[in-house]
Amino acid sequence: MSSETEKPKPAANRATRLTILCRGATLANRQSRLSSDEPLLPKEQVRLRALARSLRLFDSVVYAPERAAAETAAAFSPEATSCPALRDIDYGEWAGRTVTEIAERFPEELQRWQADPTSAPHGGEPFEAAQARVSAWLEGLHSAGGNTLAVTHAILLKLLFLHVTGAPLASIARIDVEPLGLLALTSDGRRWALRSFGPGLPGSDEAAD
């Protein structure tokens, strides 16, 4: 019989499940304007209730500080908390302008912004800086455990998708994310794995019409 004390087996790491949800549609979506701090369109409450019923319960809910994200998160939990790292990109002088107006008034700047992730011709935040910010938040959640919902904006879902998959940041223009689209991830404590990426409900693209 061995006299050595049997060492306890290490406890298995609790898996971390993270669902990143694009906030619901606003008037800015309908008008193709670069703006995020607006209320949701009235019909989004109906879609939100349907989505909340279709998803499993979450242990915690966090959201970007803008109004549309807060209203979206409220459909899932009255105890949701604001997370500054999930805030929308700062569009600088282009905030509130339509994409059509930007293309007409600043065609060269727009082309440079779309081609170079480090550029910020609008005087706001470059894609590269926004990805670094939200990726740092993501990488800090490996050991969180449980099932978390994070509500943010379409551009942040794109940046996180590219980070997790290792795709080049310059390919961001080839990704479309509609209101209430979602990115589902799992972590084993060391790396994030992609579970799904797409619309949260059938017909989600109709919200911006």
N, C-alpha and C positions, 0 to 999 in steps of 0.2 A: 504494500500500500504506500503510495507516495506521501511524503510528509510536506510537500509543497502546497501552499494555499492556492486553491483554484481561483484564478483571476476572473472577475465578472466580464462578460462580453459587453463590448461597447454598445450603447443604445443606438438604434438605427436613426439616422437623421430624418426629421419630419419633412416630407416633401412640401415644396412651396408651389402653389398654383396662383397665377396672376392673370387676370383678365383686364386688358386695357381697352376701354370703350371710348369711341369718339362721341363727344357730346351731341345732343340733338340739334336739329336744324333751326336756324334763325333767319331773320329777314336778309341778313348779309349773304347767307348761302343762296337764297333765291335770286339775289341781285349780283352775285359773283363779286362781292366786295371783301377786301381784306380787313375784316373786323370780327372780333370774338366776344367782346364784352356787351352782349345784348341778350334780351330774354329769348326763350324758346318760342317758336311758333305755337299757337294754341293746339294744333292737331298733334303735336309731338307728345303731349301728355297721354293720349290714347295709345300711341305706339310704344311709349315708355312702359305703360302698365302691361302691355302684351309682352314686351321683352323681359320685364321683371318676372313675369310668371313662367317664362320659358327657361330661365337660367336658375341654376342651383343657388341656394343661400350663400351669402358671403360672410366670412368672419369679420371683415373690416372693409370700409369703403372710403376712399380718398378722392379728391378732385382738384382740378386746376382752379385757381382763385377767381376766374372770370364767371360772370353771372350764368351763362348758358351751361357751363360745366356744373356749377352748384345746383341748378335746377334739375339737371339730369341725374346727379347723384342722389338727390332727395327722393327720387322714385324708388331707390333701392335701400336706403337707410336714413332714418331721422338723425342718426348719430355720425353721419359722414363728416370727415374733417378735411380742411383745406391743405393742399400740398403745393408750396411755391415752386418746387422743381418741375411741376407739370404745367406751368403757365405757358401760354401761347407765345409764339415768336413775336418779338418786337419788330413791327414792320416800318418803324420810323415815319418818314414823311409820306409813305404810301398807305398808312393806316386810314381806313375809311374810303379809300378810292376803289373803283371797280377795276377788274383786270383789263377790260377794254380801254378804260381811260389811261391806265398805266402804259399799255402797249402803244397807244397813240402819242402820249406826251414824252415817254421815256423808253423808246424802243431799244436803244443800244444798252441802256442800263438794265432793262428787263432781261435781255439776252445774256448779259454778263452774269446777272444774278442766278439765272437758271443753269448756266454752264459752269460757274465757279462757286463751289460750296463755301469758299472762304470770303467771298465778296459780300458787301452790304451797301449797294449803291443808294439804298433808301435811308441810310444813316442809322439803321436799327441793328438787329442781331443776325449774323451770318448763320447759315445752316450748320456749319461745322461747330460753332459755339453752342448752338441749341442742342445738337446731338450729344456733345460732350456733357452738357448739363443734365440732360434726361438719362443718358446712359450711366452716369455716375450714380444717379438715384436708383436705377434698375439694379446695378451690380451690388448695391448695398442691401438688397432684399433676399439674397440667397438663403440665409439662415432664418428668415422670418417665419416660415412654416405657415400652414393654413391656406385659406382661399381668400384672396384679396381682389377687390374691384378698384380700378383706377380710372377715373373719368378725365379725359383731356381732349385735345384737338386733333384734327386729321393730320396735320403736319407732324405732330409728335408721334403719332402711330407709325407714320412712314419712317421717321428717323429711327425709332426703336426696332422696327422690322429690319431695316438695313443693318443696324448694329448687331442684332441677334444672328442674322444670316451671313454676316460678313460681306455683304454686297457693297460695291462702291457708292459713296455718297452722291456722286454725279448722276446716278440712276434714279434719283428721287422723283424726277419729272415723269417717269414711266409708271408710277404707282398712283392709283385712284383709291381714295377712302371716302365713303359716303357717311353722312350723319347716322349714328348708331351702329357703324361698322365696328368690328372688334378684332383684337389681336390677343390670342390665348397662349400663354407660356407656362412651362413648368421648369423648376430647378431642382436638381439633386443635391444642392449645396455647393456645387462647383461651377456648373454652367447652365445656361438657359436653353431650353429646347422648344421649338415651335410646335404648338398643338393645332392651331387653326388661325386663319387670317381671312376675313371677308365680312359680308353683311351680317348684322345681328338678327335681322328679320327679313323675310322675303319681301321684295319690293322696296328695300331701304333707299334706293336711288330716287324714289318718287318724292322724298321729303324736301328736296331742294327745288322742286318744280314750282 
